[in-house]
Amino acid sequence: MISNRRCNKFPILRLPFLAIEEIFKTMNPIEIINFLMINKRTKAVAKLMTFYSKYSIHLSVNKLLLRISLNGTNNFVSCTYEMTSDKKMDGKTEEYKYNGRIIRTVFKYSTDPIEEWKQLCKHVLELFKKQTIDALTVYMDSFVDQNVSIIDLLKINVKSVDRCNLFQSDEKNDVDGHTAYLLDNLKVNDELNLHLHIKNYNFDGKFPKTPKKLYLPNSHWIGYEKLLDIDCKHVVLRNNRITNEEWNLFLKKWISMETNQNLEYLELDNRYQDIFRIHVLYDIPHEVVDGRVKRVLKIRFNQTQAISGGIDIRRIDGKTATFFAHRAFEMEYFIMSIH
C-alpha cells in the first residue's frame, strides 16, 4: 500500500506526470485511495488521473456492514473499505477467492464510523469521477439520525443510482419519511428493491419513472392510484391491497394504452386462473389457451420459459398479455407476461 513511509523511500511526486500515471495504472483502488489521503499534494495528483471509469462503486449502509466497494473490470477484483469499531482490526487486510473473483477487504477503525464513511465516500466519488453509483444498499433504520445527511451527500455528489436496495432491520420501525425523502432526491436508473414495511397507506414518496425493475415484496400500501403511477418494465407486487374490481379497471386502462405502457412482466401473489378469469376478466375479452399449447414467455429475473396454456388479453396495439400461475423456489406466483 502507499503510505508516507513508502513515499519517502520512493519520491513518486518528483517523477514526470506520464510516469506517475503509469504507476497509478498498477495500483489497486485501495492503494489509490490511501495515496490520496496522505496530504493535499497527493490528493491533487490523484485527482488528475482520468482512467477510473473501469471501476463500479457499491455503497452499503448497515450497522453490521458499513462499507464502500470498488469492483474492477468484469468484477474479477473487488476492493472494499469496511468500517469497524474494533481497534485491533484497523488497517488489516483480508483477501480470498470466490467463483474466480478476488475479494480484498481493508478494515478501517473509527470512533465515529458513519461520519468516517461519509468522508471516505466523498473522496471515492471525487477521485473516481463517478456520476452514477452502481449499487446502493441502505438499512433505513440503522443510522436514523444520519439518513438525511447521507441522502444529501449522495444528492450533491452523484446524478443517479443504477440499483437501489432499501431494507429495515425491524419491521416495527417507521421508515416512511426518510424513504420518501430518498425517493424524492435520488434518481434510480435500473432497479429499485423496497424490502420495507411502509406504515402509511397514503405514503407520499414518488415512484421514480426511470427504473426498469421494481420489487415490492411488502406492497400492502400499494392501492389502485399508486399502481397507475408505476411505469416500469418488470414489476413484483406481493401482498398488495388492490381489489378484483380495481384490477379489472387497471387491465382496461392497459388494453386502451392509458397506463403502464412499458410493462413487460407483472408478478402477483398466487391465485387460481379460473377464479381470476371469473372475478377480474368477467367483462374483458379474453382467450383461455389450451393447456397442450406451449409458448416461451418472460418469467422472473429476465428469464424465459416454455409455459403451458394461460389466459390471453390483447392491447389495442396488438401486444398480448398472458396470465398464468408459476412455481419457482418452492413459491407460487401469478404472472402477467407481455409479448
C-alpha positions as CSV (number, residue, x, y, z in Angstrom):
1,M,0.0,0.0,0.0
2,I,1.0,3.6,-0.5
3,S,2.0,5.4,2.7
4,N,4.1,8.3,3.8
5,R,6.9,6.0,4.6
6,R,6.7,4.5,1.1
7,C,6.6,7.9,-0.5
8,N,9.8,8.9,1.4
9,K,11.5,5.8,0.1
10,F,10.4,6.3,-3.5
11,P,9.8,10.0,-4.4
12,I,6.9,9.4,-6.8
13,L,5.8,13.0,-6.8
14,R,9.1,14.1,-8.4
15,L,8.5,11.9,-11.5
16,P,7.1,13.3,-14.7
17,F,3.3,13.2,-14.9
18,L,3.3,10.3,-17.5
19,A,5.5,8.2,-15.3
20,I,3.2,8.9,-12.3
21,E,0.2,7.9,-14.5
22,E,1.8,4.6,-15.4
23,I,2.5,3.9,-11.7
24,F,-1.2,4.6,-10.9
25,K,-2.3,2.0,-13.5
26,T,-0.5,-0.7,-11.5
27,M,-2.2,0.3,-8.2
28,N,-5.5,-1.2,-6.9
29,P,-8.3,1.2,-5.8
30,I,-7.4,0.8,-2.1
31,E,-3.8,1.9,-2.8
32,I,-5.0,4.8,-4.8
33,I,-7.4,6.0,-2.0
34,N,-4.6,5.6,0.6
35,F,-2.3,7.7,-1.6
36,L,-4.9,10.4,-2.0
37,M,-5.4,10.7,1.8
38,I,-1.7,11.3,2.6
39,N,-1.8,15.0,2.1
40,K,-3.2,17.8,-0.1
41,R,-0.5,17.4,-2.7
42,T,-1.1,13.6,-3.2
43,K,-4.8,14.4,-3.4
44,A,-4.2,16.9,-6.1
45,V,-2.1,14.5,-8.1
46,A,-4.6,11.6,-7.7
47,K,-7.5,13.9,-9.0
48,L,-5.6,14.5,-12.2
49,M,-5.9,10.8,-13.2
50,T,-8.6,10.1,-15.8
51,F,-8.9,6.3,-16.2
52,Y,-11.1,5.3,-13.3
53,S,-14.4,4.6,-15.2
54,K,-13.4,0.9,-15.2
55,Y,-14.5,0.7,-11.5
56,S,-18.0,0.2,-10.3
57,I,-19.0,1.6,-6.9
58,H,-21.2,-0.2,-4.4
59,L,-22.2,1.6,-1.1
60,S,-23.6,-0.2,1.9
61,V,-25.1,1.4,5.0
62,N,-25.9,-1.1,7.8
63,K,-24.9,-1.2,11.4
64,L,-23.4,-4.6,10.8
65,L,-21.8,-3.7,7.5
66,L,-20.7,-0.2,6.7
67,R,-18.6,-0.4,3.6
68,I,-17.5,1.1,0.2
69,S,-16.7,-1.4,-2.5
70,L,-15.0,-0.8,-5.9
71,N,-15.3,-3.6,-8.4
72,G,-12.8,-3.8,-11.3
73,T,-13.4,-4.7,-14.9
74,N,-15.7,-7.8,-15.2
75,N,-15.9,-7.9,-11.4
76,F,-12.7,-10.1,-11.3
77,V,-11.3,-8.0,-8.4
78,S,-13.4,-6.4,-5.6
79,C,-11.7,-3.9,-3.2
80,T,-13.7,-2.9,-0.1
81,Y,-13.2,-0.5,2.7
82,E,-15.1,-1.7,5.7
83,M,-15.6,0.5,8.8
84,T,-15.0,-1.3,12.1
85,S,-15.4,-0.4,15.8
86,D,-12.7,-3.0,16.7
87,K,-9.4,-1.1,17.0
88,K,-7.4,-4.3,16.6
89,M,-8.7,-4.6,13.1
90,D,-7.6,-1.2,11.9
91,G,-5.5,-1.4,8.7
92,K,-5.8,-5.2,8.5
93,T,-6.5,-6.7,5.0
94,E,-8.4,-9.9,4.2
95,E,-8.3,-11.5,0.8
96,Y,-10.0,-14.6,-0.6
97,K,-11.1,-16.0,-3.9
98,Y,-14.7,-16.8,-4.7
99,N,-16.0,-18.1,-8.1
100,G,-12.9,-16.9,-9.8
101,R,-13.0,-13.5,-8.2
102,I,-10.5,-11.9,-5.9
103,I,-12.2,-10.1,-3.0
104,R,-9.9,-7.8,-0.9
105,T,-11.2,-6.0,2.2
106,V,-9.4,-3.4,4.2
107,F,-10.7,-2.6,7.7
108,K,-10.7,1.0,8.9
109,Y,-11.2,1.7,12.6
110,S,-13.2,4.8,13.7
111,T,-14.9,6.0,16.8
112,D,-17.5,7.6,14.5
113,P,-17.8,5.1,11.7
114,I,-20.7,6.7,9.8
115,E,-19.0,10.1,9.7
116,E,-15.8,8.4,8.5
117,W,-17.8,6.5,5.9
118,K,-19.3,9.7,4.6
119,Q,-15.9,11.4,4.3
120,L,-14.5,8.4,2.5
121,C,-17.5,8.4,0.2
122,K,-16.7,12.0,-0.8
123,H,-13.1,11.0,-1.5
124,V,-14.1,8.0,-3.6
125,L,-16.7,9.8,-5.6
126,E,-14.5,12.7,-6.3
127,L,-11.4,10.6,-7.1
128,F,-13.1,8.1,-9.4
129,K,-15.2,10.7,-11.1
130,K,-18.4,8.6,-11.0
131,Q,-21.7,10.4,-11.7
132,T,-23.6,7.1,-11.2
133,I,-23.4,4.7,-8.2
134,D,-23.7,1.1,-9.5
135,A,-25.4,-0.2,-6.3
136,L,-26.7,1.4,-3.1
137,T,-27.9,-0.7,-0.2
138,V,-29.3,1.1,2.9
139,Y,-30.9,-0.2,6.0
140,M,-33.2,2.7,6.7
141,D,-33.4,2.1,10.5
142,S,-29.6,1.6,11.1
143,F,-28.5,5.3,11.3
144,V,-31.8,7.1,11.6
145,D,-30.2,10.4,12.7
146,Q,-27.8,10.3,9.7
147,N,-30.3,9.3,6.9
148,V,-30.9,12.8,5.7
149,S,-27.2,13.8,5.7
150,I,-26.4,10.5,3.8
151,I,-29.1,11.2,1.2
152,D,-27.9,14.8,0.8
153,L,-24.3,13.6,0.4
154,L,-25.4,11.4,-2.5
155,K,-27.7,14.0,-4.0
156,I,-24.8,16.5,-4.2
157,N,-22.1,14.2,-5.4
158,V,-23.9,11.8,-7.9
159,K,-26.6,12.1,-10.6
160,S,-28.1,8.7,-10.2
161,V,-28.0,5.2,-8.8
162,D,-28.3,2.1,-11.0
163,R,-29.5,-0.4,-8.4
164,C,-31.1,0.7,-5.1
165,N,-31.9,-1.7,-2.3
166,L,-33.7,-0.5,0.8
167,F,-34.2,-2.6,3.9
168,Q,-35.1,-2.3,7.5
169,S,-33.9,-4.4,10.4
170,D,-37.1,-4.3,12.4
171,E,-40.5,-4.0,10.7
172,K,-41.9,-2.1,13.6
173,N,-39.7,0.9,12.9
174,D,-41.3,3.7,10.9
175,V,-39.1,4.5,7.9
176,D,-41.7,6.2,5.8
177,G,-40.4,9.8,6.0
178,H,-36.8,9.0,5.2
179,T,-37.8,6.6,2.4
180,A,-39.9,9.2,0.8
181,Y,-37.0,11.7,1.1
182,L,-34.7,9.3,-0.6
183,L,-37.1,8.5,-3.5
184,D,-37.7,12.2,-4.0
185,N,-34.0,13.1,-4.1
186,L,-32.2,10.2,-5.8
187,K,-32.7,9.1,-9.4
188,V,-32.8,5.3,-9.8
189,N,-31.9,4.1,-13.3
190,D,-32.4,0.3,-13.4
191,E,-33.7,-1.4,-10.3
192,L,-35.5,-0.4,-7.1
193,N,-35.9,-3.0,-4.4
194,L,-38.0,-1.9,-1.4
195,H,-37.9,-4.5,1.3
196,L,-39.7,-2.2,3.7
197,H,-42.8,-2.2,5.8
198,I,-44.4,1.1,4.9
199,K,-46.9,2.2,7.6
200,N,-48.9,4.9,5.9
201,Y,-51.3,3.8,3.1
202,N,-51.1,7.4,1.9
203,F,-47.3,7.2,1.7
204,D,-46.2,10.2,-0.4
205,G,-42.9,9.0,-1.8
206,K,-42.7,9.5,-5.5
207,F,-42.0,6.4,-7.6
208,P,-39.1,7.1,-9.9
209,K,-40.2,6.8,-13.5
210,T,-36.8,5.5,-14.8
211,P,-36.2,2.1,-13.2
212,K,-36.7,-1.0,-15.4
213,K,-37.4,-3.2,-12.4
214,L,-39.5,-2.6,-9.3
215,Y,-39.6,-5.2,-6.5
216,L,-42.1,-4.7,-3.6
217,P,-42.4,-7.8,-1.5
218,N,-44.4,-5.9,1.1
219,S,-46.8,-3.9,-1.1
220,H,-49.8,-3.7,1.2
221,W,-49.6,0.1,0.9
222,I,-50.0,-0.1,-2.9
223,G,-53.5,0.8,-4.0
224,Y,-55.1,1.5,-7.3
225,E,-53.8,5.0,-7.7
226,K,-50.3,4.1,-6.8
227,L,-50.5,1.2,-9.3
228,L,-51.2,3.7,-12.1
229,D,-48.1,5.7,-11.2
230,I,-45.8,2.7,-11.8
231,D,-44.3,2.7,-15.2
232,C,-41.6,0.0,-15.0
233,K,-40.9,-2.9,-17.3
234,H,-40.5,-5.6,-14.6
235,V,-42.8,-5.2,-11.5
236,V,-43.2,-7.5,-8.5
237,L,-46.1,-6.7,-6.1
238,R,-46.6,-9.1,-3.2
239,N,-49.3,-8.7,-0.6
240,N,-50.9,-5.7,-2.3
241,R,-54.4,-4.4,-1.3
242,I,-55.8,-3.9,-4.9
243,T,-59.3,-5.3,-5.2
244,N,-60.5,-7.5,-8.1
245,E,-62.7,-4.6,-9.3
246,E,-59.6,-2.3,-9.4
247,W,-57.6,-5.0,-11.3
248,N,-60.4,-5.0,-13.8
249,L,-60.2,-1.3,-14.2
250,F,-56.4,-1.4,-14.5
251,L,-56.4,-4.0,-17.2
252,K,-59.0,-2.0,-19.2
253,K,-56.7,1.0,-19.0
254,W,-53.7,-1.2,-20.0
255,I,-55.7,-2.5,-23.0
256,S,-56.5,1.0,-24.2
257,M,-52.9,2.1,-23.6
258,E,-53.8,4.7,-20.9
259,T,-51.4,3.3,-18.3
260,N,-48.2,1.2,-17.8
261,Q,-47.3,1.1,-21.5
262,N,-43.8,-0.1,-20.7
263,L,-44.9,-3.0,-18.6
264,E,-43.4,-6.4,-19.7
265,Y,-43.7,-8.5,-16.6
266,L,-46.0,-8.2,-13.6
267,E,-45.8,-10.7,-10.7
268,L,-48.5,-11.0,-8.0
269,D,-49.4,-13.4,-5.2
270,N,-50.6,-16.8,-6.4
271,R,-54.2,-17.2,-7.5
272,Y,-56.2,-19.7,-9.4
273,Q,-56.6,-18.9,-13.1
274,D,-60.3,-19.7,-13.2
275,I,-61.1,-17.5,-10.2
276,F,-59.1,-14.7,-11.7
277,R,-61.0,-15.1,-15.0
278,I,-64.4,-15.0,-13.3
279,H,-63.7,-12.2,-10.9
280,V,-61.4,-9.9,-12.9
281,L,-61.8,-10.7,-16.6
282,Y,-65.6,-11.1,-16.5
283,D,-66.3,-8.2,-19.0
284,I,-62.9,-8.1,-20.7
285,P,-62.4,-10.0,-24.0
286,H,-60.0,-12.9,-23.3
287,E,-58.9,-16.3,-24.6
288,V,-58.3,-19.4,-22.5
289,V,-55.3,-21.1,-24.2
290,D,-55.4,-24.9,-24.4
291,G,-53.0,-26.5,-21.8
292,R,-51.4,-28.5,-24.6
293,V,-50.1,-25.3,-26.2
294,K,-46.7,-24.2,-25.0
295,R,-45.2,-20.8,-25.6
296,V,-41.9,-19.2,-24.5
297,L,-42.8,-16.4,-22.1
298,K,-41.0,-14.0,-19.7
299,I,-40.6,-15.1,-16.1
300,R,-38.6,-13.9,-13.2
301,F,-35.1,-12.3,-13.4
302,N,-35.5,-11.6,-17.2
303,Q,-35.5,-15.3,-18.0
304,T,-37.9,-17.1,-20.4
305,Q,-39.5,-20.5,-20.1
306,A,-41.9,-22.6,-22.1
307,I,-45.3,-22.1,-20.4
308,S,-48.4,-24.3,-21.0
309,G,-51.8,-22.7,-21.5
310,G,-52.7,-19.5,-19.8
311,I,-55.2,-16.7,-20.4
312,D,-54.6,-14.1,-23.1
313,I,-55.9,-10.5,-23.4
314,R,-54.8,-8.1,-26.2
315,R,-53.9,-4.4,-26.2
316,I,-55.1,-2.1,-28.9
317,D,-51.6,-2.0,-30.4
318,G,-51.6,-5.8,-30.8
319,K,-49.5,-6.7,-27.7
320,T,-50.7,-9.7,-25.8
321,A,-50.7,-10.3,-22.0
322,T,-50.7,-13.9,-20.9
323,F,-51.8,-14.7,-17.3
324,F,-50.5,-17.9,-15.7
325,A,-49.5,-19.5,-12.4
326,H,-45.8,-20.3,-12.0
327,R,-43.8,-22.1,-9.4
328,A,-40.2,-21.3,-8.6
329,F,-38.0,-21.9,-5.5
330,E,-41.0,-23.6,-3.7
331,M,-43.1,-20.4,-4.2
332,E,-46.2,-19.9,-6.3
333,Y,-46.7,-16.8,-8.3
334,F,-49.4,-15.4,-10.6
335,I,-47.8,-13.7,-13.6
336,M,-48.8,-11.3,-16.3
337,S,-46.3,-11.6,-19.2
338,I,-46.5,-9.3,-22.1
339,H,-45.3,-10.4,-25.6
